Amino acid sequence: GENVEQHPSTLSVQEGDSAVIKCTYSDSASNYFPWYKQELGKGPQLIIDIRSNVGEKKDQRIAVTLNKTAKHFSLHITETQPEDSAVYFCAAHLEGSARQLTFGSGTQLTVLP
Amino acid sequence: DTAVSQTPKYLVTQMGNDKSIKCEQNLGHDTMYWYKQDSKKFLKIMFSYNNKELIINETVPNRFSPKSPDKAHLNLHINSLELGDSAVYFCASSQDGKNEKLFFGSGTQLSVL
């Protein structure tokens, strides 16, 4: 089955700096890669996703890059703000399959004011 | 209006008791899920239902029994609670059974004493 590794487990940045979270996956067939943000006391929320037919996707201050050859993908947050502080999860999935979404272990991002 | 709502938010109970967690989604989605998040924040799927039909049943003890009276509701009943059941349980839904673009509830913190 799929295995997703996520690094780092904790990340502290100064407000205004950029943050990068990296994930690697094991199953080369996986072709859908979402990122979820979980704020304290809340459930995870989808913030961006990418499919394997593109290498990069942006949404305002958030971007995700995908390297299919190396089987890794990354979340980039620019101009970080205190409200970006949360736990971020990457995940991998084979689109159209009944297999479950496989999540990474999460990254606690803290943006220091 | 809350898209995916689950109750109760907190559940404290003694070992050996039976308890239920309720979940409802008003998004018109076909698929609902139960996830377990352990103390290290790791997210693991437990069950998936598509139009009231069980799709995914991961290696979960028989003490856990999901029930879906209609496609807008997926409840989780737990018998003979054990200490190791303490975790946060999340209900989620998605448009179809593709395990993509999940909408999560705010979680139920279960503490077994």
Interface residues (C-beta under 8 A of the other chain):
Chain A: Y32 P34 Y36 Q38 G41 K42 G43 P44 Q45 L46 D49 V87 F89 H93 E95 G96 S97 A98 R99 Q100 L101 F103 S105 G106 Q108
Chain B: V4 K40 K41 F42 L43 K44 I45 S48 I55 I56 E58 F90 A92 G97 K98 N99 E100 K101 L102 F103 F104 G105 S106 G107
